[in-house]
Amino acid sequence: MLPLEGVTVVSLEQAVAAPFATRQLADLGARVIKVERPEGDFARAYDSTVNGLSSHFVWINRSKESIVLDLKDPRDRRAMDKLLAEADVFVQNLAPGAAARLGLGAEELRRRDPRLIVCDLSGYGTSGPYRDKRAYDLLVQCEAGLVSITGSADEPAKTGVSTADIAGGMYAFSGVLTALYERERTGTGTAFEVSLFEALGEWMGFPYYFTSYGGAAPPRSGARHASIAPYGPFEAGDGKQVFLGVQNEREWEKFCAQVLDRPWLAVDPRFAGNPERVAHRADLEAVIAAVFAELTAADVEDRLDAAGIANARMRTMREFAAHPQLAARDRWREVDTPVGAVDSLLPPVTVPGREPRMDPIPEIGQHTEEILAELGEERRG
């Protein structure tokens, strides 16, 4: 039995953040009923790269049931009310105020059913001057300062994945789990909100403290670390790059002695501690480059592994998909879609003896007739 079996989640969701949260609830066994407008979740049309389906949609919508409702239609609105009467959790990420205008605000819903858990996901929260501002992932990354510290010295960059959406979805997921646990103890539900801006703001703790108390923002450093050295990519003599990180003085001493074969560097005043190494990063990297120029990348990796120094290759996405660690740990499963099976990674929380739920990705409105029949409603012609 999966831990959330018997829990029903109704989600008026679109795009990434809310669907990411509810997919994880579905992974744990919850019944997730995805309410889509007649034209469907617009993430279905982001691209068509997965045999005609959207890569974002395939990623975050498995194991759900899809029902199409026009909530401005009184009959569909009645069906929505019946759905919510049977639900344990309601998640929505409409524009701020839109749910309340539809009579689906948290206060109204919990007045009807005190056991209901209501999660409102928005870009900037339900109050404040940015309440109604559009909040796409890139824009939230900008407002939270993430873009300002990401990229190279010459040009800022957004992250390569939807970081603000993922942060918001993760906190919505953990918030629902917390509320379910609280309801088990108190017998009553709760309402809570998560904003993408505040979720990503929590993840900006390091640069905030570094800037506020250090007097300057962390410099954009590409694949290097703004405040640790040596940390990042280094080229070997065969032209290939090796990524490595030294986290403490014990590792630094081993790196000098066993990898660079220059034990005296450990006590060089320029490199005696991490702040000194960061301040003299150019000198440090010149020394490392000179040693690595005489070695192949494989040689460097062998030395790093022998010394217990963290290192990695920069893999392409195709190389990640074929990663030997994922294969060795049997992390791939097939998930059915309207266009055939696709490979999907197992959820990252591994419980011995428990197989996560990996059910199909629904077509738009695939379960409308079935769910309406459960509610005693006629199919809309």
N, C-alpha and C positions, 0 to 999 in steps of 0.2 A: 504494500500500500504506500502510495506517495503521500508526503505530509500534508498537501493541500487538497487531497481528494475530498469531495463533498462541499468545497467552497466554490461559490458561483461569483464570477466577476463580470460585470457589464461595463464595457468600455466604449465610450463615445470618443473615438481616437482617430488620429491622422498623423501623417509624417513619421517621425522617428521616436521622440522621447517617450510618449505614452505607450506606443506599441512595443518598445523595447522593455518597458517595465512589465507590461502584461504578458509578454511572451515568457518572461522568467517565472511569473506566477503559473503559467500553463505548464512550463517545464516541471514544476513541482506538483502537478496534478490538478490544479484548479481548472474548472470549466470557465473558459474565457469566451464570452459572446461579444464579438466585435460588431458594433453598430456602425454601418456605413451609410453615407448619404447616397441618393440614387446614382450619382456619377462615380461613387466609390472613393476610397482613400486615395488622395492624389499621389501618394508615394508609389502606387501601382504603376504610375506612368513616368517615374523618374528616368528610367532607361528600359531597355529590353534585352539586356545582355545575357540573362540566364534562360536561354532557349525561348526568348520572347517575353520573359517576366523581368520585373525590376529587381536588381541585386539588393537594394535596400529592403524591398518588400519581402523577398525570400528570406533574408536574414532574420527579420524580427516578427514574423507572423505565422510561424508554424503552430500547430496544435490548437488553433482557434476555430470558432464557428463564426461565419459571416452572415449577418442579417442586414438587409437594406430597408431603411425606414426614412420616410420624409417626415421629420418631426413637426412640420408646419401643417401636415394633414391630420385632422382630428382622429381618424382611425389609427394611423400609425403612432400618434402620440399616446393613444390609449394602450396600444401594444407595448410601448416603451414603459408606461406606468406599471403594467403587469409584469414586465421583465424585472423592473426595479423592486417590486414587491417580493420577488423571490430571490433577490440578490443579497450577497454578503458584502460586496464591494462594488462601488461605482467609481470609475476613473474617467476623467474627461480633460481634454486639452484644446477645447475651443478657445476662441478669442475671449479675453477677460470680459465678464458680464454676459456673454452669449448664453451660457447655461442657465443663469438666473432668469434671463428674458424668456427662456423656453419653459420656465417653471421647474428647472432642474438644478437650482442652486442648493448648496450644501445645507443651509438652514431649513429650507422647505422640505428637502428630502429626509433630513433627520427628524424633523417634526413628525413626519408621517411614520418613520421607522427608526426608533432610537438605536437599534442594533446595527444599522447600516454604517459602513465605513465609506467615507467620501474623500477622494483624492483629486484635487484640482491642480493641474499642471499648467504653468503659463511661462511667458518669456521673462517678465520682470516683476511678477507678483500682482496682487489684487488691489494695491494702493500705490501712491507715489506718482511723481510726474511722468514716469516711463510706463505706467500701467497699460496704456493703449498703444504703445509703440510696437511696430512689427519686430519680431524677434527670431530671425533665421539664425542658424548656427554660426555662420561667419560673423554676423553682426554682434552676437553675444560674445563671441571670442574677442572681438575688438573692444567692446565696452568693458569687459572684465580684465583687459590688459594682456591677455594671452598672446595676441598677435604682436604686441610691442616687444616681447622678449623671445619670440620664436623666429627662426630664419637665420640668415647670415648677417655679418656686420653691415653689408651694403643694402640689404632688403629684408623687411619683415615678411612673415609668412603665416598663414593659417596652418593648423595641424591637418594631417592627411585624412583624418576621420572626423566624424561629427562629435567633437569632444563636449560641447555644451549640451547637446541632446543626450549623449550617453550619461553625462553627469546627472542631468535632471532625471533621466529614466532610472538610474541606480538609486537615487534618493527616494523616488516615488516607490520603487520596489521595496526598499528597506522600510519605508514609512508604512506601507500596507502590512508587511509582516509584523511590525511593531504594534500596529493597531489591532491586528488579529489576536496577537498575544495578550494585549491589554483587555480585549473583549472577553477572552477566556477567563480572565481574573475578575472583571467587573460586571460582565453581562451587557455592557453598552458599547456601542460603536463610537466613532469619533470622526471629525472632519479635519483635514489638514491640507496645506498647500505647499507646493514646491515650485520655485522659479528656476529656470535655466541659469539666469544671471547669478543668483545666490548659490546655486549648486556649483557652478564653475568657480565662483568667488572662493568657495571653501578650498578648492584645489589650487588656488593661487597663493596659499599661505606662505610658502617659501619665498617667492619673489616679493610679496608684501613686506614681510619682516626684513628681508635683505635690503629693500629700498628704504623703508621707513626708519630703520635704525642704523643703516650703513651709509645713507646719504646719497646713494646712486642706485639706479636699477641694475639688475644683472645684465651684463652685455649680451647681445645676441651672438651666439657662438656656434651656430650650425649644429654639427653632431658632437661638438665638444661640450663639456660641462662648464657653466659659467663660474662656478666657485670651487671646483675640485680639479687638481692636476697631478699626474697625467690621467686624462680621462677622455676617450674619444678615438678617432680614426688615425692610424699611422700606416704609411706605405712601406712595404717590404721591397727588397731588391728585385723581385720579379714583377713589380708593378701592381700587385694585389694589396688590398687594404686589410688591416687587422684592427679590430676595435677592442680596446681594453680599458679597464678602470682600476685605479689604485685608491683604496678607501681609507687607509690608516697608515701609521708609521711602521708598523710591523711589516705590512705588505710592501711599503716603499723600500725598506731595507732588503727584503727578499728580491724585489724587482731589480734593484741595483746590482746585487751580488750574483743572482742566478740567471737573470734575463739579459741584462746589459753587460755582465761580467766586469763591472766597475764598482766594486763595493765602496770605494772612497766617496762616490757621489752622494751617498746617504748622509754624510756629514758636511757636505759642501754648504757653506752659509747661504747660498742662493736657494738651496733646496731643502733646508733643514726642517721645515714644517710645511703643511699644505698652504698657508697664506703666502709663504715665501715662494713656493713653487708656482702658485697662480700669478704672483707679481713678476716672476721671471719665466713665464710660460714660454716665450720665444726661445730663450737659451735652453730650457729644458727640452723642448721639442726638437731643437737642432741636435742635441746630444743623442736623443733616441733615434732620430732619423739617420744619423751617421752609423749607428750600430745596425739598425734594421736594413740599411742599404746593402749590407754584406750577407743578408739572410733571405731565404724564401719565406713566403707567408706561412707555409707549413712548418718551417723551422721555428719561426717566431711563436706560432701557436703551441708547438711542442714545448718550448722553453717556458711559456706562460703557464701551461698546464702543469708542468713539472714543479713550478714554483708556487702553484696554487693561486695564481693571479687571474681574476675574472677576465674573460675574453669572449669574443663572438665574431662570426662572419656577418656581413650585411647581405641578407638573403633577399632575393626578389620574391614577389608573391607566389610565383610558380614554385620556387624553391621551398617556400614556407609550406605550401600545400603538400609537397613531397617530403617534408621534414622527417628524418628518421626517428626523432623522439615521439612525434605524434603517431607514427606507424607502430613503434614498439609498444606504446601504451594503448593502442587500439582506440584512438580518439575519434575516428570517423564513423558516421552512420549515414544510411540513405534515408532521405525524407521525401515523401511523395508530394508532387505538385500537379496542377492541372496540365502540365506539359511533360510529365514523367518525373522519375526520381532524380534527386540532386544530392550531392554529398554535403553533409553538415557536421560541424564539430559538436561534440558533446558539450553540455554546459560545464564550466570549469570547477564546480564544487563536486568532488567525487566522494560518494558514500559507498563503502564496500558492500557488495551484494545488492545494490539498488541500481536499476537501469532507468535513467531519466526518460520522461515522456518525449517522444519525437514524432508526433502525429503530423498529418498532411497540412500543407498550406492551402487555405480555402480560395476558391473562386469567389468573385464578388457576388454576394447574395446566395451562396451555395446552400445555406441552411435556413433561408427565409421561410419556406413552406413548413419545414419540420418544426421550427421554433414557434411560428404562429399557431400551428396545430396544438402544440403543447399549451399555449396560452388560451386556447379556445377561440382564436381569431380566424376569420376567413382569409384565404390568400387574396392579395390585392391584384386585380386584373390589370 
